[in-house]
Amino acid sequence: MNTLTYSLVNHSNVSAEQIKKIIDLKKQHWNYGEEEHLKWISQNINNNDYHLMVYNNVNNEILAYLNLVEVFITFDESLPKSYLGIGNVCVNKFLNRNGLGLLLMQITNFLLNQLNKEGCLICKPHLHNFYSKSNWIKFESDFYLDGLIVSNAGIYFSTKISSKTLTLSKNF
Ligand SMILES: CC(C)(COP(=O)(O)OP(=O)(O)OC[C@H]1O[C@@H](n2cnc3c(N)ncnc32)[C@H](O)[C@@H]1OP(=O)(O)O)[C@@H](O)C(=O)NCCC(=O)NCCS
């Protein structure tokens, strides 16, 4: 097995070469063309948001990726609170089910701690085990996005949340 390394890069510092490699990996899982991926990134990732990449040291290939974007969450009637929203979690499909996804999430947990931030993510029900094994906790009540209740996906947090409802400022 080759040595792996991780890199956390602010969007303002990401290179065109890194973006190309990120898109190549995302294209394995989400069937959009290069232009659409580029457009999504420019519309949804701000300069202060982050890209997290796990590299193969030997050939510099990105094996696992996710982005961390600032989102605001309103719990019950409280004021909106800043979170890092984890999105586009993916692993090179040729290394599927080898523990790389869990490694990526462990690095994410470490970085959230270092950044003194809490994280949230949205996922489909079949990934419940994956995020539970990553020590993320499912929010069991209703959550809202764009004024609508979300019923086809779950929201998970890096720390336990005890409010009754929550509203997300944006998707990620
Ligand atoms: C989801 C994903 C990141 C997991 O990465 P991975 O490296 O394959 O996962 P791991 O090997 O670390 O999995 C650890 C455990 O999580 C669970 N798990 C992982 N992927 C799963 C899946 N697709 N379905 C159900 N459970 C899954 C399993 O319990 C697994 O343990 P096991 O292999 O011993 O059964 C990867 O499959 C992927 O890139 N999927 C496509 C993109 C995607 O759907 N991303 C999620 C967006 S919310």
The ligand as an SDF file (V2000), in Angstrom:
LIG
                    3D

 48 50  0  0  0  0  0  0  0  0999 V2000
  -19.9360    6.4560    0.6550 C   0  0  0  0  0  0  0  0  0  0  0  0
  -18.4410    6.2820    0.3860 C   0  0  0  0  0  0  0  0  0  0  0  0
  -17.7080    7.6040    0.5880 C   0  0  0  0  0  0  0  0  0  0  0  0
  -17.9150    5.2330    1.3810 C   0  0  0  0  0  0  0  0  0  0  0  0
  -16.5220    5.0930    1.1890 O   0  0  0  0  0  0  0  0  0  0  0  0
  -15.8140    3.6580    1.3090 P   0  0  0  0  0  0  0  0  0  0  0  0
  -14.3540    3.8750    1.3520 O   0  0  0  0  0  0  0  0  0  0  0  0
  -16.3350    2.7770    0.2270 O   0  0  0  0  0  0  0  0  0  0  0  0
  -16.4030    3.1430    2.6880 O   0  0  0  0  0  0  0  0  0  0  0  0
  -15.6700    2.3210    3.8430 P   0  0  0  0  0  0  0  0  0  0  0  0
  -14.9190    1.1750    3.2610 O   0  0  0  0  0  0  0  0  0  0  0  0
  -14.8810    3.2490    4.6950 O   0  0  0  0  0  0  0  0  0  0  0  0
  -16.9910    1.7920    4.6030 O   0  0  0  0  0  0  0  0  0  0  0  0
  -17.0400    1.5680    5.9580 C   0  0  0  0  0  0  0  0  0  0  0  0
  -18.4160    1.0450    6.3030 C   0  0  0  0  0  0  0  0  0  0  0  0
  -19.4410    1.9970    5.9580 O   0  0  0  0  0  0  0  0  0  0  0  0
  -20.6050    1.3160    5.4380 C   0  0  0  0  0  0  0  0  0  0  0  0
  -20.7660    1.6600    4.0120 N   0  0  0  0  0  0  0  0  0  0  0  0
  -19.8560    2.2360    3.2000 C   0  0  0  0  0  0  0  0  0  0  0  0
  -20.3610    2.4480    1.9730 N   0  0  0  0  0  0  0  0  0  0  0  0
  -21.6290    1.9950    2.0080 C   0  0  0  0  0  0  0  0  0  0  0  0
  -22.6740    1.9460    1.0500 C   0  0  0  0  0  0  0  0  0  0  0  0
  -22.5200    2.3960   -0.2090 N   0  0  0  0  0  0  0  0  0  0  0  0
  -23.8520    1.4090    1.4110 N   0  0  0  0  0  0  0  0  0  0  0  0
  -24.0410    0.9370    2.6650 C   0  0  0  0  0  0  0  0  0  0  0  0
  -23.0840    0.9670    3.6380 N   0  0  0  0  0  0  0  0  0  0  0  0
  -21.8970    1.4860    3.3100 C   0  0  0  0  0  0  0  0  0  0  0  0
  -20.3250   -0.1730    5.6130 C   0  0  0  0  0  0  0  0  0  0  0  0
  -20.8170   -0.5420    6.8970 O   0  0  0  0  0  0  0  0  0  0  0  0
  -18.8220   -0.2370    5.5760 C   0  0  0  0  0  0  0  0  0  0  0  0
  -18.2790   -1.3160    6.2690 O   0  0  0  0  0  0  0  0  0  0  0  0
  -18.1330   -2.7640    5.4930 P   0  0  0  0  0  0  0  0  0  0  0  0
  -17.4850   -2.5000    4.1700 O   0  0  0  0  0  0  0  0  0  0  0  0
  -17.2890   -3.5530    6.4540 O   0  0  0  0  0  0  0  0  0  0  0  0
  -19.5230   -3.2680    5.3330 O   0  0  0  0  0  0  0  0  0  0  0  0
  -18.1650    5.7300   -1.0490 C   0  0  0  0  0  0  0  0  0  0  0  0
  -18.8800    4.5410   -1.2270 O   0  0  0  0  0  0  0  0  0  0  0  0
  -18.5550    6.6750   -2.1660 C   0  0  0  0  0  0  0  0  0  0  0  0
  -17.7230    7.4340   -2.6590 O   0  0  0  0  0  0  0  0  0  0  0  0
  -19.8410    6.6370   -2.5960 N   0  0  0  0  0  0  0  0  0  0  0  0
  -20.3240    7.4030   -3.7350 C   0  0  0  0  0  0  0  0  0  0  0  0
  -20.5730    8.8350   -3.3960 C   0  0  0  0  0  0  0  0  0  0  0  0
  -21.5950    9.0060   -2.2970 C   0  0  0  0  0  0  0  0  0  0  0  0
  -22.6930    8.4650   -2.3500 O   0  0  0  0  0  0  0  0  0  0  0  0
  -21.2350    9.7940   -1.2860 N   0  0  0  0  0  0  0  0  0  0  0  0
  -22.0530   10.0700   -0.1280 C   0  0  0  0  0  0  0  0  0  0  0  0
  -22.6610   11.4130   -0.2220 C   0  0  0  0  0  0  0  0  0  0  0  0
  -23.6520   11.7610    1.2340 S   0  0  0  0  0  0  0  0  0  0  0  0
  1  2  1  0
  2  3  1  0
  2  4  1  0
  2 36  1  0
  4  5  1  0
  5  6  1  0
  6  7  2  0
  6  8  1  0
  6  9  1  0
  9 10  1  0
 10 11  2  0
 10 12  1  0
 10 13  1  0
 13 14  1  0
 14 15  1  0
 15 16  1  0
 15 30  1  0
 16 17  1  0
 17 18  1  0
 17 28  1  0
 18 19  1  0
 18 27  1  0
 19 20  2  0
 20 21  1  0
 21 22  1  0
 21 27  2  0
 22 23  1  0
 22 24  2  0
 24 25  1  0
 25 26  2  0
 26 27  1  0
 28 29  1  0
 28 30  1  0
 30 31  1  0
 31 32  1  0
 32 33  2  0
 32 34  1  0
 32 35  1  0
 36 37  1  0
 36 38  1  0
 38 39  2  0
 38 40  1  0
 40 41  1  0
 41 42  1  0
 42 43  1  0
 43 44  2  0
 43 45  1  0
 45 46  1  0
 46 47  1  0
 47 48  1  0
M  END
$$$$
